[in-house]
Amino acid sequence: MAAILTASAVPAFAATVLTYGEPGPNRGSRAKATEWFAQEVDKRSGGDLKIDIIWGGALFKANASRQSVATGVADMGTIIADYFPKEMVSYSLTNLPFKNQDPWVGLKASFDHMKSTDITRNLAKQNLAFVTSYTVSDVILMCKGDAVRSLADIKGKKIRGVGVYGKIFGDLGANLVGMSIYKAYQGLDNGLIDCSQGYKSSSKALKHHEVADSLTQLYWGIYTGLGMFINKDALARLTPSQRKVLDEVGADFIDHLGRDVMNNDNAAIKAMAAGINGRKIDIFSLPSADSEKLISAGEPYIAKWAKNASKVGLKGKELVANYRALLTKYSKERDDKGYPWFR
């Protein structure tokens, strides 16, 4: 009897569960990567730490993600820097059109940048902490009607553009339309926009190929300014071992996602060119001279970012220089050693 009482008095094991708000749907390579992250946290913690992903903007929309995670609407969530140009200026650096089209290189550089002391301190003031980065790969244009074959074709088109990329489309004569990527399907379908700034596998996951006629590869920068963040109070409530697991999975996520994005991007291009459910789209590549013009057009915006960062207490020019150095570092590592999953 005593043995029974003793056993029944032992409290049941209760895992810590973190709610995760995701504005996007549960499909595509990024969604699968998010599920991998949650599964790895569960596995490596021995079930002690779990992540409950709430999909499709049920907890908050993309344009409310920063304040929602900061105030505890969710413990964690995906934040897209371009929706918060002032508050997330530290992260928006990684969305600028630097001369890099390699997702893995961009992810590694972005991760190191966001884990730096100055950025960590800046985020802490907003009750946020960085966990890891996503990438939606290099920027493309999905268009309905006339395709974009050169920079001259951009003039006069109604384009959904985001961040500096969108501003440069505007500089080239496009009529910019403010719209979430999650609304681009309807925008293309009803003619509100002619083209949408997109990303290969992400655009396929969002089914933009169903309403677009062409895809233009721009060979212009990589988009890594969206990532996983955690409410600083929620992070403080975790045990040291739970925090260690979160940190380790966040670091390993970079290699996992980098490999998957490259594989899925290649598969997406092939699938859309071959035809999905009988619908093919035309694939175009911008001439290299035009791509170089786009990269050059981004330099004034990079300089402007440095000035704006300095206004909020960050060392703007130093951060730009450090980020360029990180891109060079990981490009060299790839060239010398190959990608981690091939070593």
MARFI-198168 format. One line per field, with one value per residue (C-alpha): residue number from 0; residue in three letters; x, y, z. Coordinates in steps of 0.2 Angstrom, whole numbers. Example, Ala and Ser with C-alpha at 12.3 -4.5 7.8 and 13.67 -1.06 7.14 Angstrom:
2
resi	c(0, 1)
resn	c(ALA, SER)
east	c(62, 68)
north	c(-22, -5)
up	c(39, 36)
! end
This chain:
343
resi	c(0, 1, 2, 3, 4, 5, 6, 7, 8, 9, 10, 11, 12, 13, 14, 15, 16, 17, 18, 19, 20, 21, 22, 23, 24, 25, 26, 27, 28, 29, 30, 31, 32, 33, 34, 35, 36, 37, 38, 39, 40, 41, 42, 43, 44, 45, 46, 47, 48, 49, 50, 51, 52, 53, 54, 55, 56, 57, 58, 59, 60, 61, 62, 63, 64, 65, 66, 67, 68, 69, 70, 71, 72, 73, 74, 75, 76, 77, 78, 79, 80, 81, 82, 83, 84, 85, 86, 87, 88, 89, 90, 91, 92, 93, 94, 95, 96, 97, 98, 99, 100, 101, 102, 103, 104, 105, 106, 107, 108, 109, 110, 111, 112, 113, 114, 115, 116, 117, 118, 119, 120, 121, 122, 123, 124, 125, 126, 127, 128, 129, 130, 131, 132, 133, 134, 135, 136, 137, 138, 139, 140, 141, 142, 143, 144, 145, 146, 147, 148, 149, 150, 151, 152, 153, 154, 155, 156, 157, 158, 159, 160, 161, 162, 163, 164, 165, 166, 167, 168, 169, 170, 171, 172, 173, 174, 175, 176, 177, 178, 179, 180, 181, 182, 183, 184, 185, 186, 187, 188, 189, 190, 191, 192, 193, 194, 195, 196, 197, 198, 199, 200, 201, 202, 203, 204, 205, 206, 207, 208, 209, 210, 211, 212, 213, 214, 215, 216, 217, 218, 219, 220, 221, 222, 223, 224, 225, 226, 227, 228, 229, 230, 231, 232, 233, 234, 235, 236, 237, 238, 239, 240, 241, 242, 243, 244, 245, 246, 247, 248, 249, 250, 251, 252, 253, 254, 255, 256, 257, 258, 259, 260, 261, 262, 263, 264, 265, 266, 267, 268, 269, 270, 271, 272, 273, 274, 275, 276, 277, 278, 279, 280, 281, 282, 283, 284, 285, 286, 287, 288, 289, 290, 291, 292, 293, 294, 295, 296, 297, 298, 299, 300, 301, 302, 303, 304, 305, 306, 307, 308, 309, 310, 311, 312, 313, 314, 315, 316, 317, 318, 319, 320, 321, 322, 323, 324, 325, 326, 327, 328, 329, 330, 331, 332, 333, 334, 335, 336, 337, 338, 339, 340, 341, 342)
resn	c(MET, ALA, ALA, ILE, LEU, THR, ALA, SER, ALA, VAL, PRO, ALA, PHE, ALA, ALA, THR, VAL, LEU, THR, TYR, GLY, GLU, PRO, GLY, PRO, ASN, ARG, GLY, SER, ARG, ALA, LYS, ALA, THR, GLU, TRP, PHE, ALA, GLN, GLU, VAL, ASP, LYS, ARG, SER, GLY, GLY, ASP, LEU, LYS, ILE, ASP, ILE, ILE, TRP, GLY, GLY, ALA, LEU, PHE, LYS, ALA, ASN, ALA, SER, ARG, GLN, SER, VAL, ALA, THR, GLY, VAL, ALA, ASP, MET, GLY, THR, ILE, ILE, ALA, ASP, TYR, PHE, PRO, LYS, GLU, MET, VAL, SER, TYR, SER, LEU, THR, ASN, LEU, PRO, PHE, LYS, ASN, GLN, ASP, PRO, TRP, VAL, GLY, LEU, LYS, ALA, SER, PHE, ASP, HIS, MET, LYS, SER, THR, ASP, ILE, THR, ARG, ASN, LEU, ALA, LYS, GLN, ASN, LEU, ALA, PHE, VAL, THR, SER, TYR, THR, VAL, SER, ASP, VAL, ILE, LEU, MET, CYS, LYS, GLY, ASP, ALA, VAL, ARG, SER, LEU, ALA, ASP, ILE, LYS, GLY, LYS, LYS, ILE, ARG, GLY, VAL, GLY, VAL, TYR, GLY, LYS, ILE, PHE, GLY, ASP, LEU, GLY, ALA, ASN, LEU, VAL, GLY, MET, SER, ILE, TYR, LYS, ALA, TYR, GLN, GLY, LEU, ASP, ASN, GLY, LEU, ILE, ASP, CYS, SER, GLN, GLY, TYR, LYS, SER, SER, SER, LYS, ALA, LEU, LYS, HIS, HIS, GLU, VAL, ALA, ASP, SER, LEU, THR, GLN, LEU, TYR, TRP, GLY, ILE, TYR, THR, GLY, LEU, GLY, MET, PHE, ILE, ASN, LYS, ASP, ALA, LEU, ALA, ARG, LEU, THR, PRO, SER, GLN, ARG, LYS, VAL, LEU, ASP, GLU, VAL, GLY, ALA, ASP, PHE, ILE, ASP, HIS, LEU, GLY, ARG, ASP, VAL, MET, ASN, ASN, ASP, ASN, ALA, ALA, ILE, LYS, ALA, MET, ALA, ALA, GLY, ILE, ASN, GLY, ARG, LYS, ILE, ASP, ILE, PHE, SER, LEU, PRO, SER, ALA, ASP, SER, GLU, LYS, LEU, ILE, SER, ALA, GLY, GLU, PRO, TYR, ILE, ALA, LYS, TRP, ALA, LYS, ASN, ALA, SER, LYS, VAL, GLY, LEU, LYS, GLY, LYS, GLU, LEU, VAL, ALA, ASN, TYR, ARG, ALA, LEU, LEU, THR, LYS, TYR, SER, LYS, GLU, ARG, ASP, ASP, LYS, GLY, TYR, PRO, TRP, PHE, ARG)
east	c(0, 14, 23, 7, 5, 23, 21, 5, 13, 26, 20, 17, 30, 25, 33, 36, 25, 29, 16, 23, 13, 16, 7, 10, 1, 6, 13, 30, 48, 48, 33, 42, 58, 48, 40, 58, 63, 49, 52, 71, 68, 56, 68, 84, 75, 68, 51, 55, 52, 39, 33, 15, 14, -2, -2, -11, -11, -23, -13, -7, -5, 12, 11, 8, 20, 34, 22, 13, 28, 35, 19, 16, 2, 13, 29, 38, 34, 40, 44, 47, 59, 52, 35, 45, 58, 61, 60, 68, 81, 95, 88, 83, 102, 101, 87, 97, 103, 121, 130, 126, 113, 118, 105, 117, 130, 116, 109, 126, 130, 112, 113, 130, 125, 109, 118, 131, 131, 124, 110, 105, 105, 94, 81, 81, 75, 60, 57, 63, 77, 83, 82, 87, 84, 74, 77, 65, 80, 84, 71, 61, 46, 30, 20, 3, 3, 18, 34, 49, 64, 74, 74, 66, 50, 48, 42, 24, 20, 10, 21, 20, 37, 44, 58, 72, 69, 52, 59, 71, 57, 49, 65, 64, 47, 35, 19, 21, 6, 6, 1, 6, 14, -1, -13, -2, -12, -28, -19, -12, -29, -40, -27, -24, -5, 4, 19, 23, 40, 42, 54, 55, 49, 39, 29, 26, 19, 8, 2, 6, 10, -9, -12, 5, 11, 30, 44, 59, 75, 84, 100, 99, 102, 95, 81, 85, 77, 63, 66, 61, 60, 55, 48, 62, 51, 47, 65, 69, 57, 66, 78, 97, 95, 80, 89, 104, 93, 84, 101, 108, 93, 93, 111, 109, 93, 104, 112, 96, 86, 100, 101, 82, 79, 92, 84, 67, 71, 78, 63, 51, 58, 58, 40, 33, 42, 36, 19, 9, -9, -7, -2, 16, 24, 38, 55, 66, 83, 87, 103, 119, 122, 104, 107, 123, 113, 101, 115, 123, 106, 106, 122, 114, 100, 114, 122, 105, 103, 119, 114, 97, 105, 116, 101, 95, 111, 119, 136, 129, 144, 153, 138, 138, 157, 155, 141, 150, 165, 153, 147, 165, 169, 156, 158, 176, 171, 159, 172, 186, 176, 159, 143, 142, 130, 143, 158)
north	c(0, 12, 8, 12, 29, 33, 30, 39, 54, 56, 70, 66, 72, 88, 95, 114, 119, 134, 141, 146, 158, 156, 168, 156, 140, 122, 118, 120, 119, 132, 124, 107, 115, 123, 106, 98, 111, 107, 89, 91, 101, 88, 74, 82, 87, 70, 77, 90, 104, 105, 118, 119, 127, 137, 139, 151, 167, 160, 169, 184, 191, 194, 213, 210, 197, 207, 215, 198, 189, 203, 204, 186, 182, 168, 162, 161, 165, 170, 188, 196, 211, 221, 224, 233, 244, 254, 241, 227, 237, 226, 211, 220, 221, 203, 207, 219, 215, 210, 200, 183, 170, 155, 151, 142, 156, 169, 159, 157, 175, 180, 168, 175, 193, 191, 182, 196, 206, 222, 214, 204, 219, 228, 214, 213, 230, 224, 209, 198, 185, 178, 159, 156, 162, 156, 160, 160, 160, 172, 185, 181, 189, 179, 188, 186, 192, 199, 192, 202, 197, 213, 228, 238, 227, 232, 250, 253, 235, 234, 225, 218, 222, 221, 230, 237, 225, 233, 251, 247, 240, 257, 266, 257, 263, 250, 254, 247, 238, 235, 217, 202, 188, 178, 189, 188, 174, 184, 199, 190, 181, 197, 209, 220, 216, 211, 203, 198, 198, 180, 165, 149, 135, 147, 154, 136, 132, 147, 140, 156, 146, 143, 161, 167, 164, 167, 166, 177, 173, 189, 183, 197, 195, 182, 185, 180, 193, 182, 170, 163, 174, 170, 181, 186, 182, 165, 161, 166, 154, 139, 128, 129, 112, 118, 134, 123, 112, 128, 135, 119, 116, 134, 132, 115, 122, 133, 118, 108, 122, 128, 110, 109, 126, 123, 106, 112, 127, 116, 105, 119, 127, 110, 106, 123, 122, 105, 109, 106, 99, 102, 121, 126, 143, 150, 152, 167, 173, 191, 195, 196, 214, 218, 208, 218, 234, 228, 224, 241, 249, 242, 250, 267, 258, 248, 265, 272, 257, 260, 278, 273, 259, 272, 283, 269, 266, 252, 254, 254, 255, 242, 230, 231, 228, 213, 206, 207, 199, 185, 182, 181, 169, 157, 158, 153, 139, 132, 133, 125, 112, 110, 111, 103, 89, 83, 82)
up	c(0, 4, -12, -21, -12, -15, -34, -35, -27, -40, -52, -70, -82, -90, -106, -109, -124, -134, -146, -163, -174, -192, -205, -219, -224, -219, -236, -246, -241, -227, -219, -219, -212, -198, -194, -194, -182, -170, -171, -168, -152, -146, -150, -143, -127, -124, -125, -112, -124, -138, -151, -156, -173, -177, -196, -208, -198, -185, -171, -180, -198, -205, -202, -184, -180, -172, -159, -156, -152, -141, -131, -129, -141, -146, -137, -154, -172, -189, -191, -209, -207, -221, -212, -198, -207, -191, -177, -187, -195, -189, -198, -214, -218, -223, -236, -245, -263, -260, -273, -267, -274, -263, -250, -239, -239, -236, -221, -213, -214, -208, -193, -188, -190, -180, -166, -164, -147, -154, -163, -148, -137, -149, -150, -131, -130, -140, -128, -143, -145, -162, -164, -182, -200, -215, -233, -247, -259, -273, -280, -295, -304, -308, -321, -330, -348, -355, -347, -341, -352, -348, -336, -350, -348, -330, -334, -332, -325, -309, -297, -280, -273, -255, -247, -257, -271, -273, -272, -286, -297, -293, -298, -315, -318, -311, -302, -285, -277, -258, -255, -245, -254, -247, -257, -273, -280, -280, -286, -302, -305, -305, -313, -299, -302, -317, -308, -291, -282, -277, -273, -283, -271, -261, -276, -281, -263, -264, -281, -291, -306, -307, -312, -319, -337, -334, -321, -323, -314, -309, -302, -289, -271, -258, -246, -228, -218, -211, -196, -180, -165, -147, -133, -121, -106, -113, -116, -98, -92, -101, -91, -96, -105, -115, -120, -126, -136, -144, -148, -156, -167, -172, -178, -186, -195, -206, -215, -215, -223, -235, -243, -244, -252, -266, -269, -269, -279, -293, -292, -292, -308, -317, -312, -317, -334, -337, -331, -315, -318, -337, -334, -340, -337, -347, -338, -343, -336, -336, -346, -335, -339, -332, -317, -314, -315, -302, -290, -293, -291, -273, -267, -263, -252, -243, -239, -234, -222, -214, -210, -203, -193, -185, -180, -169, -160, -171, -180, -197, -208, -197, -198, -217, -218, -206, -216, -233, -224, -218, -236, -242, -228, -231, -250, -248, -236, -249, -263, -252, -243, -252, -243, -226, -232, -245, -233)
! end
